[in-house]
Amino acid sequence: MALLAVAGWAFSFYFLRVLDGKMSPSAWWFPAVFRMSEGGCQTLVETPYGRILRKPNAFWGNLYYPFMLIVIGFSGAELIDRSLLLIPALFAMMLSLYLLWGLYRLRTPCPVCFATHTVNFLILILAGRTL
């Protein structure tokens, strides 16, 4: 689950840096299959589906995935109950479903978005297995 959180963090970091113009969409370290397309992914941020509380969704991912890493670490050290992983994972998946609906309605393919939603789904599945 920690590797998935790291992957989700990398996707969010990449999206936000490209959006801010601080990184090229063709960054050498980011797999080509997930790269943001010109005029596709970046335009999503300007739609109602692209922001929460005026911040791009990737901003929230840059907070969520490190938070999940901390919770995973604490639960692995048995400092907190592993079932606490389920609450943020469920919230993230509900948000992912809403955002996937937005991608469908806008007819905008965004590989990094699909990858992030897949990560959220897998984290939820693994968090659910801890019960």
C-alpha positions as protocol buffer text, in pm:
chain_id: "A"
residue {
  index: 1
  type: MET
  ca { x: 0 y: 0 z: 0 }
}
residue {
  index: 2
  type: ALA
  ca { x: 292 y: 234 z: 70 }
}
residue {
  index: 3
  type: LEU
  ca { x: 419 y: 189 z: -287 }
}
residue {
  index: 4
  type: LEU
  ca { x: 78 y: 287 z: -419 }
}
residue {
  index: 5
  type: ALA
  ca { x: 79 y: 599 z: -202 }
}
residue {
  index: 6
  type: VAL
  ca { x: 425 y: 688 z: -335 }
}
residue {
  index: 7
  type: ALA
  ca { x: 301 y: 637 z: -693 }
}
residue {
  index: 8
  type: GLY
  ca { x: -6 y: 854 z: -626 }
}
residue {
  index: 9
  type: TRP
  ca { x: 218 y: 1121 z: -479 }
}
residue {
  index: 10
  type: ALA
  ca { x: 443 y: 1110 z: -787 }
}
residue {
  index: 11
  type: PHE
  ca { x: 139 y: 1150 z: -1016 }
}
residue {
  index: 12
  type: SER
  ca { x: 9 y: 1445 z: -812 }
}
residue {
  index: 13
  type: PHE
  ca { x: 353 y: 1605 z: -788 }
}
residue {
  index: 14
  type: TYR
  ca { x: 405 y: 1573 z: -1164 }
}
residue {
  index: 15
  type: PHE
  ca { x: 61 y: 1713 z: -1250 }
}
residue {
  index: 16
  type: LEU
  ca { x: 97 y: 2011 z: -1018 }
}
residue {
  index: 17
  type: ARG
  ca { x: 452 y: 2096 z: -1134 }
}
residue {
  index: 18
  type: VAL
  ca { x: 351 y: 2078 z: -1501 }
}
residue {
  index: 19
  type: LEU
  ca { x: 43 y: 2287 z: -1428 }
}
residue {
  index: 20
  type: ASP
  ca { x: 255 y: 2551 z: -1254 }
}
residue {
  index: 21
  type: GLY
  ca { x: 496 y: 2556 z: -1549 }
}
residue {
  index: 22
  type: LYS
  ca { x: 783 y: 2435 z: -1330 }
}
residue {
  index: 23
  type: MET
  ca { x: 825 y: 2105 z: -1515 }
}
residue {
  index: 24
  type: SER
  ca { x: 801 y: 1992 z: -1874 }
}
residue {
  index: 25
  type: PRO
  ca { x: 517 y: 1748 z: -1954 }
}
residue {
  index: 26
  type: SER
  ca { x: 786 y: 1524 z: -2102 }
}
residue {
  index: 27
  type: ALA
  ca { x: 991 y: 1497 z: -1782 }
}
residue {
  index: 28
  type: TRP
  ca { x: 1250 y: 1221 z: -1827 }
}
residue {
  index: 29
  type: TRP
  ca { x: 1159 y: 1042 z: -1504 }
}
residue {
  index: 30
  type: PHE
  ca { x: 786 y: 1021 z: -1570 }
}
residue {
  index: 31
  type: PRO
  ca { x: 662 y: 723 z: -1778 }
}
residue {
  index: 32
  type: ALA
  ca { x: 549 y: 835 z: -2125 }
}
residue {
  index: 33
  type: VAL
  ca { x: 225 y: 638 z: -2104 }
}
residue {
  index: 34
  type: PHE
  ca { x: 106 y: 860 z: -1815 }
}
residue {
  index: 35
  type: ARG
  ca { x: 226 y: 1197 z: -1941 }
}
residue {
  index: 36
  type: MET
  ca { x: -6 y: 1492 z: -1970 }
}
residue {
  index: 37
  type: SER
  ca { x: -121 y: 1575 z: -2321 }
}
residue {
  index: 38
  type: GLU
  ca { x: -112 y: 1922 z: -2468 }
}
residue {
  index: 39
  type: GLY
  ca { x: -447 y: 2094 z: -2429 }
}
residue {
  index: 40
  type: GLY
  ca { x: -605 y: 1794 z: -2258 }
}
residue {
  index: 41
  type: CYS
  ca { x: -516 y: 1737 z: -1897 }
}
residue {
  index: 42
  type: GLN
  ca { x: -425 y: 2097 z: -1819 }
}
residue {
  index: 43
  type: THR
  ca { x: -758 y: 2229 z: -1946 }
}
residue {
  index: 44
  type: LEU
  ca { x: -940 y: 2012 z: -1691 }
}
residue {
  index: 45
  type: VAL
  ca { x: -822 y: 2238 z: -1410 }
}
residue {
  index: 46
  type: GLU
  ca { x: -1027 y: 2524 z: -1551 }
}
residue {
  index: 47
  type: THR
  ca { x: -1350 y: 2324 z: -1529 }
}
residue {
  index: 48
  type: PRO
  ca { x: -1570 y: 2273 z: -1220 }
}
residue {
  index: 49
  type: TYR
  ca { x: -1420 y: 1922 z: -1190 }
}
residue {
  index: 50
  type: GLY
  ca { x: -1063 y: 2049 z: -1173 }
}
residue {
  index: 51
  type: ARG
  ca { x: -1058 y: 2234 z: -841 }
}
residue {
  index: 52
  type: ILE
  ca { x: -1170 y: 2187 z: -484 }
}
residue {
  index: 53
  type: LEU
  ca { x: -1179 y: 2496 z: -262 }
}
residue {
  index: 54
  type: ARG
  ca { x: -1005 y: 2688 z: -544 }
}
residue {
  index: 55
  type: LYS
  ca { x: -704 y: 2455 z: -541 }
}
residue {
  index: 56
  type: PRO
  ca { x: -621 y: 2210 z: -823 }
}
residue {
  index: 57
  type: ASN
  ca { x: -701 y: 1849 z: -739 }
}
residue {
  index: 58
  type: ALA
  ca { x: -331 y: 1764 z: -762 }
}
residue {
  index: 59
  type: PHE
  ca { x: -265 y: 2005 z: -474 }
}
residue {
  index: 60
  type: TRP
  ca { x: -487 y: 1789 z: -252 }
}
residue {
  index: 61
  type: GLY
  ca { x: -314 y: 1474 z: -378 }
}
residue {
  index: 62
  type: ASN
  ca { x: 17 y: 1622 z: -263 }
}
residue {
  index: 63
  type: LEU
  ca { x: -133 y: 1633 z: 87 }
}
residue {
  index: 64
  type: TYR
  ca { x: -336 y: 1310 z: 78 }
}
residue {
  index: 65
  type: TYR
  ca { x: -67 y: 1064 z: -31 }
}
residue {
  index: 66
  type: PRO
  ca { x: 199 y: 1174 z: 224 }
}
residue {
  index: 67
  type: PHE
  ca { x: -75 y: 1164 z: 488 }
}
residue {
  index: 68
  type: MET
  ca { x: -155 y: 808 z: 382 }
}
residue {
  index: 69
  type: LEU
  ca { x: 214 y: 717 z: 403 }
}
residue {
  index: 70
  type: ILE
  ca { x: 221 y: 844 z: 762 }
}
residue {
  index: 71
  type: VAL
  ca { x: -96 y: 653 z: 852 }
}
residue {
  index: 72
  type: ILE
  ca { x: 44 y: 339 z: 684 }
}
residue {
  index: 73
  type: GLY
  ca { x: 366 y: 378 z: 883 }
}
residue {
  index: 74
  type: PHE
  ca { x: 184 y: 428 z: 1213 }
}
residue {
  index: 75
  type: SER
  ca { x: -47 y: 136 z: 1147 }
}
residue {
  index: 76
  type: GLY
  ca { x: 248 y: -84 z: 1049 }
}
residue {
  index: 77
  type: ALA
  ca { x: 416 y: 6 z: 1378 }
}
residue {
  index: 78
  type: GLU
  ca { x: 85 y: -76 z: 1548 }
}
residue {
  index: 79
  type: LEU
  ca { x: 55 y: 277 z: 1689 }
}
residue {
  index: 80
  type: ILE
  ca { x: -291 y: 312 z: 1535 }
}
residue {
  index: 81
  type: ASP
  ca { x: -552 y: 66 z: 1417 }
}
residue {
  index: 82
  type: ARG
  ca { x: -517 y: -35 z: 1050 }
}
residue {
  index: 83
  type: SER
  ca { x: -889 y: 17 z: 999 }
}
residue {
  index: 84
  type: LEU
  ca { x: -823 y: 393 z: 1012 }
}
residue {
  index: 85
  type: LEU
  ca { x: -677 y: 359 z: 662 }
}
residue {
  index: 86
  type: LEU
  ca { x: -1025 y: 290 z: 531 }
}
residue {
  index: 87
  type: ILE
  ca { x: -1173 y: 634 z: 610 }
}
residue {
  index: 88
  type: PRO
  ca { x: -939 y: 853 z: 399 }
}
residue {
  index: 89
  type: ALA
  ca { x: -921 y: 583 z: 129 }
}
residue {
  index: 90
  type: LEU
  ca { x: -1300 y: 575 z: 102 }
}
residue {
  index: 91
  type: PHE
  ca { x: -1318 y: 955 z: 83 }
}
residue {
  index: 92
  type: ALA
  ca { x: -1050 y: 962 z: -189 }
}
residue {
  index: 93
  type: MET
  ca { x: -1234 y: 697 z: -389 }
}
residue {
  index: 94
  type: MET
  ca { x: -1564 y: 885 z: -368 }
}
residue {
  index: 95
  type: LEU
  ca { x: -1384 y: 1192 z: -497 }
}
residue {
  index: 96
  type: SER
  ca { x: -1224 y: 982 z: -771 }
}
residue {
  index: 97
  type: LEU
  ca { x: -1565 y: 860 z: -885 }
}
residue {
  index: 98
  type: TYR
  ca { x: -1687 y: 1220 z: -909 }
}
residue {
  index: 99
  type: LEU
  ca { x: -1376 y: 1320 z: -1104 }
}
residue {
  index: 100
  type: LEU
  ca { x: -1406 y: 1021 z: -1335 }
}
residue {
  index: 101
  type: TRP
  ca { x: -1762 y: 1130 z: -1405 }
}
residue {
  index: 102
  type: GLY
  ca { x: -1621 y: 1472 z: -1493 }
}
residue {
  index: 103
  type: LEU
  ca { x: -1367 y: 1320 z: -1731 }
}
residue {
  index: 104
  type: TYR
  ca { x: -1647 y: 1127 z: -1898 }
}
residue {
  index: 105
  type: ARG
  ca { x: -1872 y: 1433 z: -1929 }
}
residue {
  index: 106
  type: LEU
  ca { x: -1590 y: 1648 z: -2066 }
}
residue {
  index: 107
  type: ARG
  ca { x: -1473 y: 1372 z: -2301 }
}
residue {
  index: 108
  type: THR
  ca { x: -1116 y: 1452 z: -2205 }
}
residue {
  index: 109
  type: PRO
  ca { x: -870 y: 1164 z: -2177 }
}
residue {
  index: 110
  type: CYS
  ca { x: -610 y: 1227 z: -1909 }
}
residue {
  index: 111
  type: PRO
  ca { x: -369 y: 938 z: -1852 }
}
residue {
  index: 112
  type: VAL
  ca { x: -226 y: 1076 z: -1528 }
}
residue {
  index: 113
  type: CYS
  ca { x: -580 y: 1126 z: -1396 }
}
residue {
  index: 114
  type: PHE
  ca { x: -679 y: 769 z: -1481 }
}
residue {
  index: 115
  type: ALA
  ca { x: -361 y: 641 z: -1317 }
}
residue {
  index: 116
  type: THR
  ca { x: -430 y: 838 z: -1000 }
}
residue {
  index: 117
  type: HIS
  ca { x: -787 y: 712 z: -979 }
}
residue {
  index: 118
  type: THR
  ca { x: -661 y: 356 z: -1025 }
}
residue {
  index: 119
  type: VAL
  ca { x: -416 y: 409 z: -738 }
}
residue {
  index: 120
  type: ASN
  ca { x: -703 y: 535 z: -520 }
}
residue {
  index: 121
  type: PHE
  ca { x: -911 y: 229 z: -607 }
}
residue {
  index: 122
  type: LEU
  ca { x: -626 y: -10 z: -525 }
}
residue {
  index: 123
  type: ILE
  ca { x: -552 y: 167 z: -197 }
}
residue {
  index: 124
  type: LEU
  ca { x: -921 y: 135 z: -103 }
}
residue {
  index: 125
  type: ILE
  ca { x: -919 y: -237 z: -186 }
}
residue {
  index: 126
  type: LEU
  ca { x: -608 y: -295 z: 26 }
}
residue {
  index: 127
  type: ALA
  ca { x: -741 y: -78 z: 310 }
}
residue {
  index: 128
  type: GLY
  ca { x: -1066 y: -277 z: 303 }
}
residue {
  index: 129
  type: ARG
  ca { x: -875 y: -601 z: 334 }
}
residue {
  index: 130
  type: THR
  ca { x: -736 y: -483 z: 670 }
}
residue {
  index: 131
  type: LEU
  ca { x: -1077 y: -520 z: 834 }
}
